[in-house]
Amino acid sequence: MPPNPDQPNPDQPTIVVLSGSPRLESMTRRVCDVVVPLIQAEGAAVELIDLAELTLAMPGADATPDATRLADTMRAADAVVLATPEYHGSYSAAIKQAIENLGHPSGLTGKPVALVGAAAGRIGAVKALEHLRSVCAHLGSHVLPGAVSVANVGDAFAEDGSLKEDLTRDMMATLASTLVDQARSAAEARAV
């Protein structure tokens, strides 16, 4: 019997990677460009969504077509990566606006969520990731331990787009592997 396209495939879970910067060609997007192939190498299908390319509604306003597609895509995903820059000690307004557009219950509820951040300073996006972890936990997400913060992001990339620092690269690979394992479990549970 051929596979049913409406049933999740636990062998190839779907993971959404959300680039949470409002800027086109942002450093956060470059971090996502590192994460995506790591997830694919673990056998998952990936959909990369760049918030800089979407028009989302403010809370209380009617949903835009982009917001509807975002909410549907997030609900269908087995797991999610939220990538954020750190702005003034917290996550971006763009990522908060995206979360607000995911409906109620949220498209993040019950899903494994990995967090990655980018910032220009020496400690990276630690504060942004702490705040974002709190919001995701409040929504009922299963936030993975080991969030990855890319510090000194302006100098973090080699010419080929890879991360220069071995430790950060290894942490990113571990996070991707753990997320895919969790996504497979989520897909198996949904398939039952």
MARTOR-74586 format. One record per residue (C-alpha): residue in one letter; x negated, y, z. Coordinates in steps of 0.1 Angstrom, whole numbers, padded with zeros to 4 digits. Each point is the difference from the previous one (the first is absolute). Layout:
BEGIN
 res    xx    yy    zz
   a     X     Y     Z
...
# end
This chain:
BEGIN
 res    xx    yy    zz
   m  0000  0000  0000
   p -0014  0034 -0009
   p -0007  0025  0029
   n  0029  0023  0008
   p -0011  0036 -0005
   d  0023  0011  0028
   q -0018 -0023  0025
   p -0033  0012  0015
   n -0030 -0021 -0009
   p -0019 -0008  0032
   d -0031 -0010 -0020
   q -0002  0035 -0015
   p  0015  0025  0024
   t  0006  0036 -0011
   i -0017  0028  0018
   v  0006  0037 -0005
   v -0029  0023  0005
   l  0012  0036  0007
   s -0024  0028 -0005
   g  0012  0027  0024
   s -0017  0031 -0013
   p  0019  0027 -0017
   r -0030  0007 -0022
   l -0006 -0015 -0034
   e -0034 -0018 -0002
   s -0004  0002  0038
   m -0025 -0018  0021
   t  0029 -0020  0015
   r  0007 -0013 -0035
   r -0036 -0010 -0004
   v  0002 -0020  0032
   c  0031 -0017 -0014
   d -0019 -0008 -0032
   v -0024 -0019  0023
   v  0027 -0018  0019
   v  0020 -0012 -0031
   p -0026 -0023 -0015
   l -0008 -0015  0035
   i  0037 -0009  0004
   q  0002 -0014 -0036
   a -0031 -0021  0007
   e  0019 -0017  0028
   g  0028 -0010 -0025
   a  0027  0026  0006
   a  0018  0022 -0025
   v -0005  0037  0007
   e  0021  0030 -0008
   l -0019  0033  0005
   i  0022  0030  0007
   d -0015  0035  0001
   l  0021  0025  0019
   a -0016  0028 -0020
   e  0020 -0013 -0030
   l  0034 -0001  0017
   t  0027  0024  0007
   l  0016 -0009  0033
   a  0030  0016  0019
   m -0004  0018  0033
   p  0018 -0018  0029
   g  0038  0006 -0003
   a  0000  0008 -0037
   d  0013 -0023 -0027
   a -0025 -0027 -0011
   t -0020  0007 -0032
   p -0005 -0027 -0026
   d -0036 -0004  0012
   a  0012 -0004  0036
   t  0025 -0027 -0010
   r -0027 -0019 -0020
   l -0025  0004  0029
   a  0025 -0014  0026
   d  0009 -0029 -0023
   t -0036 -0008 -0007
   m -0009  0001  0037
   r  0030 -0022  0010
   a -0010 -0026 -0026
   a -0037 -0001  0011
   d -0014 -0027  0023
   a -0025  0024  0016
   v -0011  0036 -0003
   v -0033  0020  0002
   l  0005  0036  0011
   a -0029  0022 -0009
   t -0002  0035  0014
   p -0023  0029  0002
   e -0005  0017  0033
   y  0014  0035  0000
   h -0003  0021  0032
   g -0004 -0031  0022
   s  0029 -0020 -0014
   y  0013 -0018 -0031
   s  0012  0018 -0030
   a  0034  0016 -0004
   a  0003 -0019 -0032
   i -0002 -0034  0017
   k  0026  0012  0026
   q  0023  0011 -0028
   a -0004 -0034 -0017
   i  0009 -0018  0033
   e  0030  0022  0004
   n  0011 -0010 -0035
   l -0001 -0037  0007
   g  0036 -0001  0014
   h  0013 -0015  0032
   p -0009 -0026  0009
   s -0034  0010 -0014
   g -0015 -0019 -0029
   l -0030 -0005  0024
   t  0021 -0018  0027
   g -0012 -0035  0006
   k -0029  0002 -0026
   p -0037 -0004  0006
   v -0016  0034 -0004
   a -0037  0008 -0004
   l -0013  0035  0006
   v -0029  0017 -0017
   g -0010  0036  0003
   a -0025  0025 -0015
   a -0014  0031  0015
   a -0030  0023 -0005
   g -0013 -0001  0036
   r -0023 -0025  0017
   i  0028 -0018  0019
   g  0022 -0003 -0031
   a  0038 -0002  0002
   v  0001 -0016  0035
   k  0027  0024  0013
   a  0021 -0002 -0031
   l -0001 -0038  0002
   e  0010  0000  0037
   h  0030  0022 -0007
   l  0010 -0020 -0031
   r -0003 -0032  0020
   s  0024  0014  0025
   v  0026  0009 -0026
   c -0002 -0034 -0018
   a  0003 -0018  0033
   h  0031  0020  0009
   l  0015 -0010 -0033
   g -0006 -0037  0008
   s -0029 -0006 -0023
   h -0026 -0026  0008
   v -0030  0023  0000
   l -0032 -0020 -0005
   p -0030  0007  0023
   g -0032  0012 -0015
   a  0012  0031 -0019
   v -0028  0013 -0021
   s -0011  0036  0001
   v -0023  0013 -0028
   a -0021  0028  0016
   n -0020  0026 -0019
   v  0023 -0009 -0029
   g -0016  0025 -0023
   d -0033 -0020  0001
   a  0015 -0034  0005
   f  0002 -0012 -0036
   a -0027 -0012 -0024
   e  0001  0011 -0036
   d  0019 -0032 -0010
   g  0028  0009  0026
   s -0010 -0027  0025
   l -0006  0009  0037
   k -0036  0006  0008
   e  0001 -0011  0036
   d -0002 -0038  0005
   l  0019  0001  0033
   t  0029  0019 -0014
   r  0001 -0022 -0031
   d  0000 -0031  0022
   m  0028  0013  0023
   m  0021  0009 -0031
   a -0005 -0036 -0014
   t  0010 -0015  0034
   l  0031  0022  0002
   a  0010 -0010 -0035
   s -0005 -0037  0007
   t  0020  0002  0032
   l  0028  0020 -0017
   v  0003 -0026 -0028
   d  0002 -0028  0025
   q  0028  0019  0019
   a  0018  0008 -0033
   r -0001 -0037 -0009
   s  0016 -0009  0033
   a  0026  0027 -0005
   a  0008 -0013 -0035
   e  0003 -0036  0012
   a  0024  0012  0027
   r  0021  0019 -0025
   a  0001 -0030 -0024
   v  0015 -0023  0026
# end
